[in-house]
Amino acid sequence: MEKKILIPTNFTKHAWSTLVYALNLYKNIPCTFFILNAYEVPVRISLSRNHSAEIESARAESEKGLQKILQGLNFRKENQKHQFETISRNKDLADAIQESIDTHNIDLILMVSRGENVSINSAFENEISEVTEKVEDCPFLILPEQMQELPESNREIVFPTNFKFPFKNKEIAALIDMAVNLNASIRILYIDSDGRPLSKEQETNKETLKTYFAEVNFSFHKLTQTTVTTGIHLFIESRESNFLALYKRKQGFFSKLFSQRFKEDIDFNPKVPVLILKELD
């Protein structure tokens, strides 16, 4: 089944690297890549002729940049399974992404985070955290600026959960899809910070995950006597895992990773690509 993948670009080398990474990541999967450039021309109090000229100039520059990307793609080895479309919008980036999702039924958004780590904590203001906060109904794959090549085998996606809340199958569909497409295993990580046995509800939610992951290679793991963020870091580093999947619930587990209240307590900047799964109604 064809995947529809949205890749915002600001025409930098990092944005190009994100596109190249996506092509390699999905080299064996039929995909349409939607390449989005969002630009903003400030609205004037008086819509003068000069303002109209500014809008037209910005639009032309955006479309010129997108065409240059398409030309660059033509020089790469052609992949018959990949198609490309461009989108140019005079909008805030988050609004442009949301419009693209709604219009084109996007399956996944790929973005790059500046620096060697992935900064996804909205307690610290940056473009990534702002966009992932605002955009609804679509998962994100956030890449570090310095992206490592994937190994040919033994690929792993770490998925932390405390089993306190049930998941909908459609909410983790992108995780399962990634595991299948990349021939990767899912390592479900439980951080036992209070030393208590799982409740009946937690056990039920754990059993439900088993049914969801029945067609992929998965395993359960538990760490004790550590904090959530430290435990995740240690687990990824010790196993040299390749991806981290986080479920972004509006309230509940990992909500604190995206909350201003925990700004002083959290230093959560993974060095691996992060798949952000969204809570769906």
C-alpha positions, 0 to 999 in steps of 0.5 A: 500500500502506497505511503504518503509522506510529508517533508517540510523544507526551508531549502537548507542542506539539513532539509535536503538530508531529511529528504535523502534519508526518507528516500533511503528509509522507504527505498523498497516502499511505494511512496508519494513524497509531498515536499512542503515549503511554508513561507510567511509574508506579514500582513500589512494594515493597508493591502497596498500594491507593494504588499501584493508584490511582496507576496508574489515575490515570496511565492515565486521564490518558494516555487523556484526552490521547490523546482530546484529540489525536484531537479536535484532528485532527477539526478539521483538514481530513479526509484520507480516506487517513488513519486513527488509532489510540491506544496507552496503555502503562504502560511505558518508552518504548523498551519501549512502542515495541518492543511496538507494532512487534511488535503492529502491524507498524509501518513507520516511527517518527517522533520529534522531537529537542529543539533546532534540530538532530537529536541522534542520537549515543548518546555524549550521553545523551538520549531519542532516542539511547536509544530508537534504540539499544534499539528493533529491526527498524524505521526511525526518522525523527527530526525537528528541533524547528524543522522546515522545510517541504519544497520542491515540487520538487528534494527530496533524501535524502543517503545516506552509505556507504563501500561496505565492507559489503553492504546487504540490500534490506529494510534500505534499503526505507524509504529507497526508499519515502521517495524514491518517496513524496516524489518525492525523489532519493537522493544516495549520498555516499562520503567518500574520506578515505584517497585509495585506489581502491575495492576489488573488494568495494566496487565490488560493493557499489556495483553492488548499490546501483544495482540496489536504486535502479533505480526511483528517481532517484539519483546517486553523489557523492564528497568527499575531504580531509575527515572523514565528519561534516564532509563530510556537513554540507558536502554537505547545506548546499551542496546544501540537501538535505532529508533525511539517511539513516543506516544504523545497523550494529551494527558498521561504518560509522557505528557510531562515530556511535553509540558512546561511544568517539568522544564527544570527536571527534564533533559530529554534529547535522544540521539536517535530518530523519534517517532511521535505517535498522536492520541486520536479521537 
